[in-house]
Amino acid sequence: MAKKPEYGLLIDYEYCTGCFACQVACAQEHKWPAGMGGIRVIEIVENLPNDKHYLKFMPIPTELCVLCAGRTKKGEKPACVHHCMAACMKYGKIEELAKEINKPRMVLWAPRA
Amino acid sequence: MTEDGIKKIRTTTWSGGPGCHGGCGVIAHIKDNKLVKIEGDPDHPMNRGRLCSRCLAMTQIVHHPDRLTKPLKRIGKRGENKWQEISWDEAFDYIEEKMNKIKAEYGPESMTFSMGTGRDVGAWICMLAYAFGSPNVSFAMSGNGCYSPRIAATEIVLGDYCVFDGGQWLPKGHNDPGYKVPECIVIWGYNIPASCPDNIFGHWVTDLMKKGSKIITIDPRLSFFASRSDKWLPLRPGTDGALAMGFLNIVIKEGLYDREFVKKWTNAPHLIRQDTGKLLRESDLDPKGSAQNFVVWDKRANKTVIWDSGCAGYKAEVGEAALDCEFDITLANGTKIRATPVWTKFCARAAEYPVDKVAKITWLKEKDIIEAAHLYAKSKPASIQWGLAIDSTPAVTPTATAIASLWSIMGNLDVPGGNPIARYAYNAVAYALPGAKGVIKLEDKEMDKKRIGYNDYGPFREFIWRTQTDKMFEQIFTEKPYPVKGMWLQCCNLIGGTGYDPKKWVEALKKLDFVAVTDIFMTPTCQMADIVLPATSFLEKDSIRSWWVPLQTINKAMTVDECRSLIEINFEMAKRFDPNFKWKTIHDLFDEILAPSGMTFKELQKKGWSIPPDGNPSAPYHRHERGLLRQDKNPGFQTHSGKVELYSTLREEWGLDPIPCYEEPPFTPISRPDLAEKYPLILSTGRRSPVFFLSEHRNIPWLREADPDPVVEIHPDTAKSFGVENGEWVWVENWMGKCKLKAKVTPIVPRWMVMAAHGWWFPEKEGAEPSLYGMWDSNINQLMPMGANGKDGLGTITKHLLCKVYKVNGDF
């Protein structure tokens, strides 16, 4: 069985503006070529009743996410968290982050890392 | 700072290329003169560690294999993409010879100097143009339709410019005790997260949303903000003026405005003659009186009192200046006239926009307009941040003056969390935007009168030190009143980006005797040049950034081959052209620009950035009350009357409507039902991509993968009715031309409108004509006419043309 993950990313996706800073920050940090990377941003246009819609962006860690082990060892934030324009991403211990889910529209990722 | 041989250099983003409007603090990690990484500076007050995708891709930009690295001289015909590398000395000699020939044969004004959007370009291109002796510096977009018009319009109303308050003037930002979180922020025609904001950091708004700011979004398109707004007003593009007038009507009718502010700080009490419809002036009452002074009616003493514009005060005590009614007044020549205060006229104008009429014009629901007006009016403080959409209509000035009047009469002007007046930090002006006067100026006032547009349009005499671009375009062909023979394009992709009707612009550039272009990559515009000069990015130069706050230096972190900064290029040429050129070194020039701050370049560089302290005229708040806005240090504003002008003295002088109003744009289903029959969809363009800056970045792999194709957003129902499916290539066409875009079928656009991506060319395709990097395939500007501007020469039709959409048959 895989090891229980200790660290993760808490994303307050209500504020994710779809700016792609996380995606490119990751590519820069880990020198990924275009088309690969540890986090990808997707756009979802949700259809709601009465011809209403909600525009949602979601950063999703991929199989390549290592939670920036090299950076966090030095006390730095992961590249995506550091640069997130909307400051809607947080890195930390999953148990601590879970306590910070104090509003709707948040997601806690435990990447493969 | 060193670590593994890596030098970490703190600097500021801002250069002619790559984007943007800059100002973020970054830390460049340099190893062996190569950029290995760039990070947001956590200590910097603008971005506080954050950084956008474009900047995070800098390693792929500065070391790009296609980077221009040496001066190139054309050896084939224009457009053949045949070049010879030459040395800088050869390049400078060649340019000097060509430009001096134009000067000798036609005069210096026949040489024009064009820039793109406002970056670390403007100051230095002006320095070059003025040293050469030409007044013709241009921002090469139709109707100068980006930022300058809004600035000029705000100056018309209140003598300065305003932005929304994100706490940028306070050392601790929005955590500063002197700051108030806006209860409501109005995002007007502006998709901040994806855009390149006008010198504010877009995501300050998301910061404030987390602190409880409510949002009103005015945008036909469902943006990030629209999705999260308390009120979203998806108005018909170009009808913002009607909405603003509707808001004014509601707040006036319901008494929600700040009456004390209106009485004390606006020209609401100044009397208007009913016989001429113009302001009553002291000279009307007294032959020795000044035509610059105005007249109010003292209700208590039942007499007129003179307002002295020169010192922004009354000449005698006033019991209570009347804001309404009509008064009989006898002029110096004995004529009896009736006069009405400005406020009465202003209210009457607003009353022409009842909510049912506004709903009909804007295609909004009455209820939504009223609720939005109430939310804004009842929030204290409330802030309005407008975007480029406001400039993108010919009636930009009537629209923007309406909006600036709105935030003023609501008491949100220069208050914490409202709309503070934005000035250059410490009044250190490098790049003079409308209204500002800096160290770099054209000394020859007579020569300035030859500036294209100067004689045609008031704002170009009063505020905007540029050519009127459409007139310049016309003049290239007519050669009247004098020929235009040369153009220096500085980081300005006129053909692939800024220029409407690009086919005609290619013709225009080909007609010129001499074209020089500076840039960091080859562009379609470079293909029209005789000489192309390789410029630096912000990482490869020393410079200063003075644009609102903070005041900061840009610090050279590395070099790339033979690239030179724009300031170095312009400085060298300016020295050659002007025997009396004032500065010996670039640092002398920096020091003179920075002098009002009391710091030299070196001193500022050590600090990194500096925010002016309270009490400095460039630091808010309440400056009109504290005598910090006017040169004479009296309370008031630096308008002609010294007051917030709800009735514009300048617009009256220019023969234009002095009170805000709505004007229907020229190519809409309402103004041109004949065209709408053939072209049933509203064509809107110019919406920003989060990964591109205007026409840049299509050659940067990390960015292109996020936004690979030029798209047109089309509503699913509309797409269905036109037989178009998601991801299919379609023609977007109107009477001007057509282009191929990829349909992005999405309900974020209304059924009646399509939104086309702009600035598209394909750096990966053939550069030589006829391809011009595949630009003719997808450049939406082929559908945009030049010359569709407002009565004051400003504004354009970017957001509201008409088109039809149909499937491309065959391969593309």
Boltz contact constraints between the chains, C-beta under 6 A:
constraints:
  - contact:
      token1: [A, 15]
      token2: [B, 206]
      max_distance: 6.0
  - contact:
      token1: [A, 17]
      token2: [B, 193]
      max_distance: 6.0
  - contact:
      token1: [A, 17]
      token2: [B, 224]
      max_distance: 6.0
  - contact:
      token1: [A, 19]
      token2: [B, 193]
      max_distance: 6.0
  - contact:
      token1: [A, 19]
      token2: [B, 690]
      max_distance: 6.0
  - contact:
      token1: [A, 20]
      token2: [B, 53]
      max_distance: 6.0
  - contact:
      token1: [A, 20]
      token2: [B, 690]
      max_distance: 6.0
  - contact:
      token1: [A, 20]
      token2: [B, 691]
      max_distance: 6.0
  - contact:
      token1: [A, 20]
      token2: [B, 706]
      max_distance: 6.0
  - contact:
      token1: [A, 21]
      token2: [B, 52]
      max_distance: 6.0
  - contact:
      token1: [A, 21]
      token2: [B, 53]
      max_distance: 6.0
  - contact:
      token1: [A, 24]
      token2: [B, 53]
      max_distance: 6.0
  - contact:
      token1: [A, 24]
      token2: [B, 56]
      max_distance: 6.0
  - contact:
      token1: [A, 24]
      token2: [B, 57]
      max_distance: 6.0
  - contact:
      token1: [A, 24]
      token2: [B, 702]
      max_distance: 6.0
  - contact:
      token1: [A, 25]
      token2: [B, 56]
      max_distance: 6.0
  - contact:
      token1: [A, 27]
      token2: [B, 702]
      max_distance: 6.0
  - contact:
      token1: [A, 28]
      token2: [B, 56]
      max_distance: 6.0
  - contact:
      token1: [A, 34]
      token2: [B, 701]
      max_distance: 6.0
  - contact:
      token1: [A, 34]
      token2: [B, 702]
      max_distance: 6.0
  - contact:
      token1: [A, 34]
      token2: [B, 705]
      max_distance: 6.0
  - contact:
      token1: [A, 35]
      token2: [B, 705]
      max_distance: 6.0
  - contact:
      token1: [A, 45]
      token2: [B, 746]
      max_distance: 6.0
  - contact:
      token1: [A, 53]
      token2: [B, 222]
      max_distance: 6.0
  - contact:
      token1: [A, 53]
      token2: [B, 747]
      max_distance: 6.0
  - contact:
      token1: [A, 54]
      token2: [B, 227]
      max_distance: 6.0
  - contact:
      token1: [A, 55]
      token2: [B, 222]
      max_distance: 6.0
  - contact:
      token1: [A, 55]
      token2: [B, 227]
      max_distance: 6.0
  - contact:
      token1: [A, 82]
      token2: [B, 49]
      max_distance: 6.0
  - contact:
      token1: [A, 83]
      token2: [B, 40]
      max_distance: 6.0
  - contact:
      token1: [A, 83]
      token2: [B, 50]
      max_distance: 6.0
  - contact:
      token1: [A, 83]
      token2: [B, 51]
      max_distance: 6.0
  - contact:
      token1: [A, 85]
      token2: [B, 50]
      max_distance: 6.0
  - contact:
      token1: [A, 85]
      token2: [B, 203]
      max_distance: 6.0
  - contact:
      token1: [A, 86]
      token2: [B, 203]
      max_distance: 6.0
  - contact:
      token1: [A, 86]
      token2: [B, 206]
      max_distance: 6.0
